[in-house]
Each structure stands twice: as C-alpha cells, then as structure tokens.
Amino acid sequence: MHLDPHIQIFLNQYNEMPRPSLEDVTPPQLREMEKMSLTPSKEAVKKVYNKEIELNERTLTIRVYEPEGTGPFPALVYYHGGGWVLGSLDTHDSICRSYANGANCIVVSVDYRLAPEDKFPAAVNDAYEALYWISAHASQLNIDSNKIAVGGDSAGGNLAAVVSILAKERQGPSIVHQLLIYPSLGFKNQHPASMKENAEGYFLSKDLMDWFRLQYLNNKEEEQHPYNAPVLLEDLSSLPSATIITAQYDPLRDSGKDYADALKNHGVPVTYENYETMIHGFLGFHEFVPLAQQAINKSAAQLRQVFDSI
C-alpha cells in the first residue's frame, strides 16, 4: 500500500521545511512554534467551556464539549498527544469536537502537566486525578457517571491506558471503554519492525521519540516502568474493553498492535484497526484528510455502541 495522497502532499511539504535541530531548541520554543501553526476548528458543538479543577495541591484546566440534547450524557475523558512535552487543549480541539458530535457524548479534554518542567509520573498523576474528579463531579458536568470512557492519542493514548490500569488497581472510577489512538505503550519486541521501517521520513521519527523520552523520564530504568510501558505489565485482565487504532507508516505501529494482542490474551474485548495508508498523528488532519475523518466517525460509532449497551 502507498501513502494516502493527502498525507503524501503534507509529508512532501513537511520534509522540505527547514527545522531547527532538537539540540538547538527548547520545549517552550517548540510549544510557541506549535501555537503559531494552529487554525481554529470549523466544527460547531452546542457548548464548549474551560473549567479550573482543584486537585492535590495544584489546579488543572479541563475543556468540556457538550453535544446537542439534554443529558445527562456519557463522557469521553480525553488526553492529548505530543510526547508528554507538546500538545494542549487547543491542538486537539477539533478532534474533541468531532468526538463529542460523533459519539453524542460529553468530551472532557485534560490539560495535564508537561515535561521537562514536570517529569514522569506528573502527567500520569494528573490524568488519573482529573478522571477521579470528573467522575466525582459527574452531575455538575451533566455526565452519567456509569458511562465514562477514556481516550487519547500517542502520549495521550499512553495516559488513557495507564489510568485504566490505575482505576483497576486502586478500585477507582468505573471506566467502560478505552480509546487508544496510535498509542505509545512500549514494545514486546526489543527491535520492533515498525521502528526500523518508519524510523524517519514519516513525521514522527525515532530521533524525536528519543528526545521526548529524554524530556519525560527521569532515568533509563523508567522506560520499563509499567506506567510508561503498560504492554510489559504481567496482568492486563479485567481492564475495560478497548478500541485501538494504529497507522502503517508509524514507528509506534507495533506498540499498539502488541497491546491489542496482550489485552486479547488476557480476555479483554478489543477492536483493533491498522490504517494502511496513514502516518502517526493522522487524526489531527481530519479536517482535510477524508480517511482521518472516517477513522474518527468509525471509532465514535464504536464508543456510542458501548454507551448504548449499558
């Protein structure tokens, strides 16, 4: 299979653009560059608002997307991607709008702390405690507390998987489903084919992944920590059902596939799909790549089916 033509055009332009070396740029500078490239989403949602929530000795911002209707609604607690270093409520605004409308649910996007200012496990703690707060204040947010799913892309997919594990371990909030989009979950194989095939030239590179890891983790040993690489966890039983999406031209492809297989082996229902013509981050292009919008629509329909079955 060849790359989707829309993605190929993007990659041609991206690979020709001059970019500073990772050694010469700081995370705050990269975040500023990211802000400059943002364009407002075109998709209307009935109600969108930011809310400050008080957690343990800190305040986080969440953004709430409420679809048409009266509620209480099911909810998707969403964690944005960006290697635990980049990304924001704004970078993933259009994706959250699309899921709110497509799944007819409230989407709550969590503005968790970023590295290197706040290293592992700060993002994990924020992700879990925000989920706990949302569940405890469900009625205030017009949410049905019996119908809460978690989701995220890339690093956010990692956080969604990890909070599902933490909720099980701590007997915390009930999660009905986990939506993991080209997630970073560690690898079963030390030399995964996807890392070799897609090490460079496809937007997310091996070098960039190494840089993200250097910013996020405190030491090399944490690479094997199950809250960084949940695929290495011995017991994945009794976790929520999962939808896992990967992209063929993505160094993280085999990470998502490994986790899908591991969940299935532990009796967890999994819907897995690899998009053969796509690259890492492709859902972010959904407003001009038809197949990316189809992927959102399809996974939103799966979410809706889960909510309707409860």
C-alpha positions as CSV (number, residue, x, y, z in Angstrom):
1,M,0.0,0.0,0.0
2,H,1.1,3.6,-0.7
3,L,0.6,6.6,1.5
4,D,-2.8,8.4,1.3
5,P,-2.3,11.1,-1.4
6,H,-3.4,13.9,1.0
7,I,-0.8,12.6,3.6
8,Q,1.9,12.4,0.9
9,I,1.4,16.0,-0.1
10,F,1.7,17.0,3.6
11,L,4.8,14.9,4.1
12,N,6.5,16.3,0.9
13,Q,6.0,19.8,2.3
14,Y,6.9,18.9,5.9
15,N,10.1,17.1,4.9
16,E,11.2,20.1,2.8
17,M,10.7,22.6,5.6
18,P,13.8,23.8,7.4
19,R,13.5,22.9,11.1
20,P,15.9,23.6,14.0
21,S,17.9,20.7,15.4
22,L,16.5,19.2,18.6
23,E,19.7,20.1,20.3
24,D,19.2,23.8,19.4
25,V,15.6,24.3,20.5
26,T,13.8,24.1,23.9
27,P,10.4,22.6,24.7
28,P,8.9,26.1,25.4
29,Q,10.2,27.3,22.0
30,L,8.6,24.3,20.3
31,R,5.3,25.0,22.0
32,E,5.4,28.5,20.7
33,M,6.0,27.2,17.2
34,E,3.1,24.8,17.7
35,K,0.8,27.7,18.7
36,M,1.7,29.7,15.6
37,S,0.6,26.8,13.4
38,L,-2.9,26.4,14.9
39,T,-6.0,27.1,13.0
40,P,-9.5,27.3,14.6
41,S,-11.7,24.3,14.2
42,K,-14.6,24.6,11.8
43,E,-16.9,22.1,13.6
44,A,-19.7,23.6,15.8
45,V,-20.5,22.0,19.1
46,K,-23.5,23.0,21.2
47,K,-21.4,24.1,24.2
48,V,-17.7,24.4,24.9
49,Y,-16.1,25.8,28.0
50,N,-13.0,25.7,30.1
51,K,-13.1,24.9,33.8
52,E,-10.4,25.0,36.6
53,I,-10.4,22.0,38.8
54,E,-8.7,21.7,42.2
55,L,-6.5,18.6,42.6
56,N,-4.0,17.7,45.3
57,E,-2.0,21.0,45.8
58,R,-2.5,22.1,42.2
59,T,-5.1,23.4,39.7
60,L,-5.7,22.0,36.3
61,T,-7.8,23.2,33.4
62,I,-10.3,21.0,31.6
63,R,-12.2,21.8,28.5
64,V,-15.7,20.5,28.3
65,Y,-17.5,19.8,25.0
66,E,-21.3,19.2,25.2
67,P,-23.3,18.0,22.2
68,E,-26.9,18.7,21.3
69,G,-29.5,17.3,23.7
70,T,-30.4,17.5,27.3
71,G,-28.3,14.8,29.1
72,P,-27.0,13.5,31.4
73,F,-24.6,12.4,28.7
74,P,-22.0,9.6,28.5
75,A,-18.5,11.0,28.6
76,L,-15.1,10.6,27.0
77,V,-12.2,11.9,29.1
78,Y,-9.6,12.7,26.6
79,Y,-5.8,13.1,26.9
80,H,-4.0,14.9,24.0
81,G,-0.8,13.7,22.4
82,G,2.5,15.5,22.0
83,G,5.1,13.2,23.5
84,W,4.2,14.4,27.1
85,V,6.1,17.6,26.1
86,L,4.0,19.3,23.4
87,G,0.2,19.5,22.8
88,S,-2.5,21.4,24.5
89,L,-6.3,21.8,24.8
90,D,-6.0,23.9,21.6
91,T,-4.0,21.5,19.5
92,H,-6.7,18.8,19.9
93,D,-9.7,21.0,19.9
94,S,-11.0,19.8,16.5
95,I,-10.6,16.1,17.4
96,C,-12.6,16.6,20.6
97,R,-15.4,18.5,18.8
98,S,-15.7,15.7,16.3
99,Y,-15.9,13.0,19.0
100,A,-18.5,15.0,21.0
101,N,-20.8,15.2,18.0
102,G,-20.0,11.8,16.6
103,A,-20.4,9.8,19.8
104,N,-23.1,12.1,21.2
105,C,-21.2,12.4,24.4
106,I,-19.5,15.0,26.5
107,V,-15.8,15.1,25.9
108,V,-13.6,16.4,28.7
109,S,-10.1,17.3,27.5
110,V,-7.5,17.4,30.3
111,D,-4.7,19.9,30.3
112,Y,-2.2,17.8,32.2
113,R,1.3,19.0,33.2
114,L,4.1,18.7,30.6
115,A,7.7,17.6,30.7
116,P,10.5,18.5,31.2
117,E,9.1,21.0,33.7
118,D,7.1,18.2,35.3
119,K,8.6,14.8,34.6
120,F,7.1,11.3,34.9
121,P,4.8,10.5,36.7
122,A,3.3,14.0,36.9
123,A,1.3,13.5,33.7
124,V,0.1,10.1,34.9
125,N,-1.0,11.6,38.3
126,D,-2.8,14.5,36.6
127,A,-4.5,12.1,34.2
128,Y,-5.8,9.8,36.9
129,E,-6.7,12.5,39.4
130,A,-8.6,14.5,36.8
131,L,-10.5,11.4,35.9
132,Y,-11.3,10.9,39.6
133,W,-12.5,14.5,39.9
134,I,-14.6,14.2,36.7
135,S,-16.3,11.0,38.0
136,A,-16.9,12.5,41.4
137,H,-18.4,15.7,39.9
138,A,-20.3,14.0,37.0
139,S,-23.7,15.5,37.8
140,Q,-22.2,19.0,37.9
141,L,-20.8,18.4,34.3
142,N,-24.1,16.8,33.1
143,I,-22.4,13.4,32.8
144,D,-23.8,9.9,33.5
145,S,-21.2,8.6,35.9
146,N,-21.9,5.0,34.8
147,K,-20.9,5.8,31.2
148,I,-17.4,7.2,31.4
149,A,-14.7,6.2,28.8
150,V,-11.1,7.3,28.5
151,G,-9.2,8.1,25.3
152,G,-6.2,9.7,23.8
153,D,-3.7,9.8,21.0
154,S,0.0,9.0,21.1
155,A,1.3,10.0,24.6
156,G,-2.4,10.7,25.5
157,G,-3.2,7.1,24.4
158,N,-0.5,6.0,26.9
159,L,-2.2,8.0,29.7
160,A,-5.6,6.6,28.8
161,A,-4.3,3.1,29.0
162,V,-2.5,3.8,32.3
163,V,-5.5,5.4,34.0
164,S,-7.5,2.3,33.1
165,I,-4.8,0.2,34.9
166,L,-4.7,2.6,37.9
167,A,-8.5,2.6,38.2
168,K,-8.4,-1.2,38.3
169,E,-5.5,-1.3,40.8
170,R,-7.0,1.4,43.1
171,Q,-10.6,0.4,42.7
172,G,-11.2,3.9,41.4
173,P,-13.7,5.3,38.9
174,S,-15.5,2.8,36.7
175,I,-14.3,3.0,33.1
176,V,-16.5,1.5,30.4
177,H,-14.0,1.7,27.4
178,Q,-10.6,2.9,26.4
179,L,-10.0,4.5,23.0
180,L,-6.2,4.3,22.2
181,I,-5.2,6.1,19.1
182,Y,-1.7,5.3,17.8
183,P,-0.6,4.9,21.4
184,S,2.8,4.8,23.0
185,L,2.7,1.7,25.2
186,G,6.1,0.1,25.0
187,F,7.1,-2.8,22.8
188,K,7.1,-6.6,23.4
189,N,9.9,-7.0,20.9
190,Q,13.1,-5.1,21.6
191,H,13.6,-4.4,17.9
192,P,10.1,-3.8,16.5
193,A,9.7,-3.8,12.7
194,S,7.7,-0.6,12.8
195,M,10.6,1.3,14.4
196,K,13.0,0.1,11.7
197,E,10.6,0.6,8.8
198,N,9.5,4.1,9.9
199,A,12.5,5.5,11.7
200,E,12.5,8.7,9.7
201,G,10.6,10.5,7.0
202,Y,7.1,9.9,8.3
203,F,6.5,12.9,10.6
204,L,7.2,11.1,13.9
205,S,10.8,9.9,13.9
206,K,12.9,7.7,16.1
207,D,15.1,10.7,17.0
208,L,12.1,12.7,18.0
209,M,10.8,9.8,20.1
210,D,14.1,9.5,21.9
211,W,14.1,13.3,22.5
212,F,10.6,13.1,24.0
213,R,11.6,10.2,26.3
214,L,14.6,12.2,27.4
215,Q,12.4,15.1,28.4
216,Y,9.7,12.9,30.1
217,L,11.6,10.3,32.0
218,N,13.9,10.8,35.0
219,N,16.2,7.9,34.1
220,K,16.7,5.0,31.7
221,E,15.1,2.5,34.1
222,E,11.8,4.2,33.9
223,E,11.5,3.1,30.2
224,Q,10.5,-0.3,31.6
225,H,8.1,1.1,34.2
226,P,4.6,-0.3,33.6
227,Y,3.1,3.2,33.8
228,N,5.4,4.2,30.9
229,A,5.2,0.9,29.0
230,P,2.0,-0.8,30.1
231,V,2.5,-3.6,27.5
232,L,5.1,-5.0,29.9
233,L,2.6,-5.4,32.7
234,E,2.1,-9.1,33.6
235,D,-1.6,-8.9,34.4
236,L,-3.8,-7.0,32.0
237,S,-7.0,-8.9,32.9
238,S,-10.3,-7.2,33.9
239,L,-9.5,-4.0,32.1
240,P,-12.1,-2.0,30.1
241,S,-12.8,-3.0,26.5
242,A,-10.6,-1.2,24.0
243,T,-10.6,0.3,20.6
244,I,-7.0,0.6,19.3
245,I,-6.1,2.5,16.2
246,T,-2.6,2.3,14.6
247,A,-1.0,3.7,11.3
248,Q,1.1,1.6,9.0
249,Y,3.8,4.3,8.5
250,D,4.3,5.0,12.2
251,P,7.2,3.9,14.4
252,L,4.6,3.2,17.1
253,R,2.5,0.9,15.0
254,D,3.7,-2.3,16.7
255,S,3.3,-0.8,20.1
256,G,-0.5,-0.5,19.6
257,K,-0.6,-4.0,18.0
258,D,1.4,-5.5,20.8
259,Y,-1.0,-4.0,23.4
260,A,-4.1,-5.1,21.4
261,D,-2.7,-8.7,21.4
262,A,-1.8,-8.6,25.1
263,L,-5.3,-7.4,26.1
264,K,-6.9,-10.1,24.0
265,N,-4.7,-12.7,25.6
266,H,-6.0,-11.6,29.0
267,G,-9.6,-11.8,27.9
268,V,-10.3,-8.1,27.3
269,P,-12.5,-7.4,24.3
270,V,-10.5,-5.4,21.7
271,T,-11.4,-3.8,18.4
272,Y,-8.1,-3.2,16.5
273,E,-7.6,-1.4,13.2
274,N,-4.4,-0.5,11.4
275,Y,-4.8,2.3,8.8
276,E,-2.6,1.1,6.0
277,T,-2.1,4.4,4.2
278,M,-1.6,6.6,7.3
279,I,1.2,8.1,9.4
280,H,1.4,8.9,13.1
281,G,-0.8,11.8,14.1
282,F,-3.2,11.4,11.2
283,L,-6.4,12.1,13.1
284,G,-5.1,15.6,13.6
285,F,-5.5,16.1,9.8
286,H,-9.2,15.0,9.8
287,E,-10.5,18.3,8.5
288,F,-8.7,17.9,5.2
289,V,-8.0,14.1,5.0
290,P,-11.2,12.2,4.4
291,L,-9.9,8.9,5.7
292,A,-8.9,10.5,9.0
293,Q,-12.4,11.8,9.5
294,Q,-13.7,8.4,8.7
295,A,-11.5,6.9,11.4
296,I,-13.0,9.4,13.9
297,N,-16.5,8.6,12.7
298,K,-15.9,4.9,13.0
299,S,-14.4,4.9,16.5
300,A,-17.1,7.4,17.6
301,A,-19.7,5.0,16.5
302,Q,-18.0,2.2,18.4
303,L,-18.0,4.4,21.5
304,R,-21.7,5.2,21.0
305,Q,-22.4,1.5,20.8
306,V,-20.6,0.9,24.1
307,F,-22.5,3.6,25.8
308,D,-25.8,2.4,24.4
309,S,-25.2,-1.1,25.6
310,I,-25.0,0.0,29.3
